[in-house]
């Protein structure tokens, strides 16, 4: 049977890595040679998680806090990230993208969307609709798992500070 939960899980484990590989390739191609992959990943993480602490970013990147701190210094110097003190705890520093950092991530994401749209233009409208519905079902299924954090959709109210 193709519609068992196990068959769905196998298909997801087969397809998602390929999709992620293409997404990473396109975004790396567009990020600019002056940004390393960890720097760009930091920008993406902070756009989706504004106000994060250095430790949270380090955990996401799989790097040590001192390494990430040095990297953040460079991104602050380039006006891509700001680190104001937390209003709740003066000892905590909150990392946020500047307008320039947000614009960079938005540009790269937009160019990547355009590249993927070229691929999906070859699909029938019915197949695109089916894919959108399937992806929404996948999002809902994953959100039901408390152990699996699902990041908000870019552009959604939950994805950006209001």
C-alpha positions in Angstrom: 0.0 0.0 0.0 1.3 3.4 -0.9 -0.9 5.4 1.6 0.5 3.9 4.8 2.1 6.2 7.4 5.4 4.4 6.8 5.2 4.9 3.0 4.6 8.6 3.6 7.6 8.8 6.0 9.8 7.0 3.5 8.8 9.3 0.7 9.5 12.4 2.9 12.9 11.1 3.9 13.6 10.5 0.2 12.3 13.9 -1.2 13.1 16.5 1.5 16.9 16.1 1.5 16.9 16.6 -2.3 14.8 19.7 -1.9 17.0 21.1 0.9 20.1 20.4 -1.2 18.6 22.5 -4.0 17.5 25.3 -1.7 21.0 25.5 -0.1 22.7 25.5 -3.5 20.5 28.3 -4.8 20.8 30.4 -1.6 24.5 30.0 -1.4 24.8 31.0 -5.1 22.9 34.3 -4.3 24.2 35.2 -0.9 27.4 36.9 -2.2 31.0 35.8 -1.9 31.6 38.2 1.0 29.4 36.1 3.3 30.4 32.6 4.6 27.7 29.9 4.9 27.6 30.1 8.7 27.2 33.9 8.5 24.4 33.6 6.1 22.7 30.8 8.1 23.0 33.2 11.1 21.1 35.9 9.2 18.4 33.4 8.2 18.1 32.1 11.8 17.8 35.6 13.2 15.2 36.7 10.7 13.1 33.8 11.8 14.0 34.1 15.5 14.5 37.8 16.3 15.8 38.5 19.7 17.7 35.2 20.1 20.6 34.9 22.5 24.1 34.1 21.3 23.8 30.6 22.8 20.7 29.8 20.8 22.4 30.8 17.6 25.5 28.8 18.5 23.4 25.8 19.2 21.6 26.2 15.8 24.9 26.5 13.9 26.6 23.7 15.9 29.4 26.1 16.9 30.9 27.3 20.2 29.6 30.6 21.6 33.1 32.2 21.4 33.3 31.3 17.7 29.8 32.7 17.0 30.5 35.8 19.1 33.5 36.6 16.9 31.4 36.0 13.8 28.6 38.3 15.1 31.2 41.0 15.7 31.9 41.0 12.0 28.2 41.0 11.0 27.6 43.9 13.5 30.5 45.8 11.9 28.9 45.3 8.5 25.6 46.6 9.8 23.8 43.3 9.2 23.1 42.5 12.8 22.5 44.6 15.9 22.8 43.4 19.5 20.9 45.7 21.8 20.6 44.8 25.5 17.5 43.0 26.5 15.0 45.3 28.2 14.0 42.4 30.5 17.6 41.4 31.6 20.5 43.8 31.0 23.0 40.9 31.1 21.3 39.3 28.1 22.1 40.5 24.6 19.4 40.0 22.0 20.5 39.5 18.4 18.4 41.1 15.6 18.8 41.8 12.0 19.1 45.4 10.9 17.1 46.7 8.0 20.1 46.0 5.8 20.3 42.4 7.0 16.6 41.8 6.5 16.9 43.2 3.0 19.7 40.9 2.1 17.9 37.8 3.3 14.7 38.9 1.6 16.6 39.4 -1.7 18.3 36.0 -1.6 15.0 34.3 -0.6 13.1 36.1 -3.4 15.7 35.1 -6.0 15.6 31.5 -4.8 11.8 31.5 -4.9 12.0 32.8 -8.5 14.4 30.0 -9.5 12.1 27.4 -7.9 9.1 29.0 -9.6 10.8 28.3 -13.0 10.9 24.6 -12.1 7.3 24.6 -10.9 6.1 26.4 -14.0 6.5 23.2 -15.9 3.9 21.5 -13.7 0.2 21.6 -14.4 -1.9 24.0 -12.3 -3.6 20.9 -10.9 -0.3 19.4 -9.8 0.9 22.6 -8.3 -2.4 22.9 -6.3 -2.0 19.3 -5.2 1.6 20.0 -4.1 0.6 23.1 -2.1 -2.2 21.1 -0.3 0.2 18.3 0.4 2.9 20.6 1.8 0.3 22.3 4.0 -0.8 18.9 5.3 2.9 18.1 6.0 3.3 21.3 7.9 0.3 20.6 10.0 1.4 17.0 10.7 4.8 18.2 11.8 3.4 21.0 14.0 1.5 18.4 15.9 4.8 16.9 17.2 5.9 18.8 20.3 9.5 17.4 19.8 9.8 18.9 16.3 9.8 22.7 16.2 8.5 24.0 12.9 9.6 27.4 12.0 6.9 29.9 10.9 6.5 30.5 7.2 8.5 33.5 5.9 6.1 36.4 5.6 3.6 35.0 8.1 2.7 37.0 11.2 4.6 34.6 13.4 7.7 34.8 11.3 8.5 38.5 11.9 8.2 40.7 15.0 4.9 42.6 14.9 
